Amino acid sequence: MKSMPEPANGDGRQFVDKQNKLKITGSGINNVLEETAYDSAMRLVPKGTKTDTLAQGKDGTANDITLRWTEGRTAKWYRVMLIQTKDDPDGHFISVYAEYPKVNAKKCEADVLTAIKSLKSTGKGIN
């Protein structure tokens, strides 16, 4: 996959596989609304869209969730986690978003699952 230029705000990076038309983006945002990861994820999904909840936090909370849905001929995946530390008790979100044409599902899903499973915080919170 090819790494795209860093966005102007310095948050995240997109990777593109032009052959399979796969795009994977990792980013983070402040938890300014103090919402759950589930609430944050559902803002990305268009209303009325059938959404599969593939995983939801090990402790049964809504602070780590993976969703999958389709829009037209495009498959979309989104994992978002709420990260809280003693330096950042309100927390912040980190996320992986992926999309690809449904016809390329077999070629793309292994890459998407690797990206989604590898999401973790490497920082100590928001400065």
SERO-4910 file (N, C-alpha, C, O; in steps of 0.05 Angstrom, whole numbers):
BEGIN
 pado doro    nc1    nc2    nc3   cac1   cac2   cac3    cc1    cc2    cc3    oc1    oc2    oc3
  Met    A     17    -24      0      0      0      0     18     25      0     40     25     11
  Lys    A      8     46    -12     23     71    -14     13     90      8    -12     94     11
  Ser    A     31    102     22     24    122     42     19    149     28     35    158     12
  Met    A     -4    161     35    -11    187     24      1    209     41      9    203     64
  Pro    A      3    233     31     14    255     48     -3    260     73    -27    255     74
  Glu    A     11    269     94     -2    275    119    -21    298    115    -15    317    100
  Pro    A    -45    297    127    -64    319    124    -54    344    137    -36    343    154
  Ala    A    -65    366    130    -56    393    140    -58    395    170    -42    408    183
  Asn    A    -78    381    183    -81    383    212    -62    364    227    -62    364    251
  Gly    A    -47    348    212    -27    330    224    -39    306    238    -25    291    252
  Asp    A    -65    301    234    -78    279    248    -84    256    229   -102    258    212
  Gly    A    -69    235    231    -74    211    216    -59    208    190    -42    225    183
  Arg    A    -65    186    177    -52    181    151    -70    161    136    -82    143    147
  Gln    A    -71    165    110    -86    147     92    -66    130     76    -45    140     67
  Phe    A    -73    104     72    -57     86     56    -76     75     34    -99     69     39
  Val    A    -65     74     10    -81     66    -13    -68     43    -29    -44     44    -34
  Asp    A    -84     24    -36    -76      2    -54    -91      7    -80   -115      0    -82
  Lys    A    -78     19    -99    -92     27   -124   -102      3   -140   -122      5   -153
  Gln    A    -88    -19   -138    -96    -43   -153   -123    -53   -144   -140    -60   -161
  Asn    A   -128    -54   -118   -153    -65   -107   -173    -43    -99   -195    -48    -89
  Lys    A   -164    -17   -103   -181      6    -95   -188      6    -66   -210     14    -58
  Leu    A   -169     -4    -49   -172     -4    -20   -160     21     -8   -138     29    -15
  Lys    A   -175     33     10   -165     57     25   -168     51     55   -190     43     64
  Ile    A   -146     55     70   -147     52     99   -136     78    111   -114     87    104
  Thr    A   -151     89    130   -143    114    143   -143    110    173   -162     99    185
  Gly    A   -121    118    186   -119    118    215   -118    146    225   -104    163    213
  Ser    A   -133    152    246   -133    180    257   -142    180    286   -150    159    297
  Gly    A   -141    203    298   -150    207    325   -165    234    327   -160    252    311
  Ile    A   -182    236    347   -197    261    352   -200    265    382   -201    245    397
  Asn    A   -203    290    390   -209    295    418   -237    285    425   -255    284    408
  Asn    A   -240    278    450   -266    269    460   -281    293    471   -288    293    495
  Val    A   -285    313    455   -297    338    465   -326    335    474   -335    351    490
  Leu    A   -340    316    463   -368    313    470   -372    292    492   -395    287    500
  Glu    A   -350    279    501   -352    258    521   -372    237    513   -387    227    529
  Glu    A   -371    229    488   -389    208    478   -375    181    479   -350    180    482
  Thr    A   -390    160    476   -377    134    475   -366    129    447   -372    143    428
  Ala    A   -349    109    445   -339    101    419   -362     93    400   -361     99    376
  Tyr    A   -382     80    411   -405     72    394   -419     96    383   -425     97    359
  Asp    A   -424    117    399   -437    141    390   -420    155    368   -430    164    348
  Ser    A   -393    155    373   -375    167    353   -376    152    327   -377    164    305
  Ala    A   -376    126    328   -377    109    304   -403    113    289   -403    114    264
  Met    A   -425    114    303   -451    116    290   -455    142    276   -473    144    258
  Arg    A   -440    163    283   -442    189    268   -432    186    240   -439    201    222
  Leu    A   -414    166    235   -403    161    208   -422    146    190   -420    148    166
  Val    A   -439    130    202   -457    112    186   -482    128    179   -495    139    196
  Pro    A   -489    128    153   -514    142    145   -539    130    158   -541    106    161
  Lys    A   -557    147    166   -582    138    179   -596    119    161   -598    122    136
  Gly    A   -607     98    173   -622     78    158   -605     56    145   -616     38    132
  Thr    A   -579     57    148   -561     38    136   -559     13    154   -556     15    178
  Lys    A   -561    -11    142   -558    -36    157   -528    -38    165   -511    -38    148
  Thr    A   -523    -40    191   -496    -40    201   -492    -65    217   -508    -72    235
  Asp    A   -470    -79    212   -462   -102    228   -443    -93    250   -423    -80    244
  Thr    A   -449    -99    275   -430    -94    297   -413   -119    299   -423   -140    309
  Leu    A   -388   -117    291   -371   -141    291   -357   -146    317   -351   -169    324
  Ala    A   -352   -126    333   -339   -129    359   -346   -105    376   -348    -82    366
  Gln    A   -348   -110    402   -353    -88    420   -339    -94    446   -344   -114    458
  Gly    A   -321    -76    454   -304    -78    478   -304   -103    494   -325   -115    499
  Lys    A   -280   -112    502   -277   -136    518   -292   -135    544   -301   -155    554
  Asp    A   -295   -111    556   -308   -109    581   -338   -103    578   -351    -96    598
  Gly    A   -349   -106    554   -377   -101    550   -385    -72    547   -409    -66    545
  Thr    A   -366    -54    547   -372    -26    545   -374    -18    515   -368    -34    497
  Ala    A   -382      6    511   -384     16    483   -359     34    477   -361     52    461
  Asn    A   -336     28    489   -313     44    485   -293     33    465   -271     44    461
  Asp    A   -300     11    453   -284     -1    431   -304    -16    414   -315    -36    422
  Ile    A   -307     -7    389   -327    -19    372   -318    -21    343   -304     -3    334
  Thr    A   -325    -42    330   -319    -46    302   -346    -50    287   -362    -67    294
  Leu    A   -350    -34    266   -374    -35    250   -367    -41    221   -345    -34    212
  Arg    A   -386    -53    206   -383    -57    178   -410    -52    164   -431    -59    175
  Trp    A   -410    -38    141   -434    -33    126   -427    -29     97   -404    -27     90
  Thr    A   -448    -27     80   -443    -21     52   -459      4     44   -481      9     55
  Glu    A   -448     18     26   -461     41     13   -458     36    -17   -437     39    -28
  Gly    A   -480     30    -30   -479     23    -58   -461      0    -63   -466    -22    -52
  Arg    A   -441      4    -79   -422    -18    -86   -396    -17    -69   -377    -31    -76
  Thr    A   -396     -2    -48   -373      2    -31   -377    -11     -4   -397     -5     10
  Ala    A   -358    -27      5   -357    -39     32   -341    -20     50   -321    -10     42
  Lys    A   -351    -15     74   -338      3     93   -336    -10    120   -354    -24    130
  Trp    A   -313     -5    133   -307    -16    160   -298      8    177   -286     27    167
  Tyr    A   -304      7    202   -295     28    220   -291     17    248   -309      4    259
  Arg    A   -267     21    259   -262     14    287   -254     39    301   -237     54    292
  Val    A   -267     44    324   -260     67    340   -257     59    369   -273     43    379
  Met    A   -237     70    383   -232     65    411   -230     91    426   -219    110    417
  Leu    A   -241     91    450   -237    113    469   -214    106    487   -214     86    501
  Ile    A   -193    123    486   -169    119    502   -169    140    525   -171    164    520
  Gln    A   -167    130    550   -166    148    573   -141    141    589   -135    118    593
  Thr    A   -127    162    598   -103    158    614   -105    177    638   -123    194    639
  Lys    A    -87    174    657    -88    192    681    -82    220    673    -92    239    686
  Asp    A    -66    224    651    -60    251    642    -83    262    624    -84    286    619
  Asp    A   -101    245    615   -122    252    597   -148    237    605   -157    220    590
  Pro    A   -159    243    629   -182    227    639   -207    229    622   -223    211    622
  Asp    A   -211    252    607   -234    253    590   -230    236    565   -250    226    554
  Gly    A   -206    231    557   -200    213    536   -200    226    508   -207    249    505
  His    A   -192    210    489   -193    217    461   -198    191    445   -194    169    455
  Phe    A   -207    195    420   -213    172    403   -190    167    384   -177    186    374
  Ile    A   -185    141    378   -167    134    356   -184    115    338   -201    101    348
  Ser    A   -179    116    312   -196    101    294   -182     91    269   -161    102    261
  Val    A   -193     70    258   -185     60    231   -211     59    215   -231     47    223
  Tyr    A   -210     71    191   -232     70    172   -222     58    146   -200     65    137
  Ala    A   -237     40    135   -229     27    110   -253     26     91   -276     23     99
  Glu    A   -246     28     65   -267     24     45   -255     12     19   -232     17     13
  Tyr    A   -271     -4      5   -263    -16    -19   -288    -25    -35   -309    -28    -23
  Pro    A   -285    -29    -61   -308    -39    -77   -316    -67    -67   -298    -84    -62
  Lys    A   -342    -73    -64   -351    -99    -55   -340   -122    -72   -335   -144    -62
  Val    A   -336   -117    -98   -326   -138   -116   -297   -146   -109   -288   -168   -117
  Asn    A   -283   -130    -93   -255   -136    -85   -254   -147    -57   -232   -147    -45
  Ala    A   -276   -155    -45   -277   -163    -17   -256   -184    -10   -242   -181     10
  Lys    A   -254   -205    -25   -235   -227    -19   -207   -217    -19   -190   -227     -3
  Lys    A   -200   -199    -37   -173   -189    -38   -166   -169    -16   -143   -166     -8
  Cys    A   -186   -155     -6   -182   -133     13   -186   -139     42   -174   -127     60
  Glu    A   -204   -158     48   -212   -162     76   -189   -170     95   -189   -162    118
  Ala    A   -170   -186     86   -148   -193    103   -132   -168    111   -124   -165    134
  Asp    A   -127   -150     92   -113   -125     99   -129   -108    118   -118    -96    137
  Val    A   -155   -106    114   -172    -90    131   -172   -102    159   -169    -87    179
  Leu    A   -175   -128    162   -175   -140    189   -148   -136    203   -148   -132    227
  Thr    A   -126   -138    188   -100   -133    201    -99   -104    211    -90   -100    234
  Ala    A   -107    -85    196   -107    -57    205   -125    -53    229   -118    -39    248
  Ile    A   -149    -64    228   -169    -60    249   -159    -73    275   -162    -61    297
  Lys    A   -148    -97    273   -138   -111    297   -113    -98    309   -108   -100    333
  Ser    A    -98    -84    293    -73    -72    303    -76    -45    315    -57    -33    325
  Leu    A   -101    -34    315   -105     -7    326    -99     -6    356   -110    -22    371
  Lys    A    -81     12    364    -75     15    392    -63     43    396    -53     56    378
  Ser    A    -65     52    421    -54     78    427    -25     76    434    -18     58    450
  Thr    A     -8     93    423     20     93    430     28    118    445     51    121    452
  Gly    A      8    135    451     14    160    465      4    159    494     -7    139    503
  Lys    A      9    181    508      1    183    536    -23    201    539    -29    209    561
  Gly    A    -36    208    517    -59    226    519    -54    251    503    -33    255    491
  Ile    A    -73    269    504    -72    294    490    -56    314    506    -61    317    530
  Asn    A    -38    328    493    -23    349    507    -37    376    505    -27    396    515
***
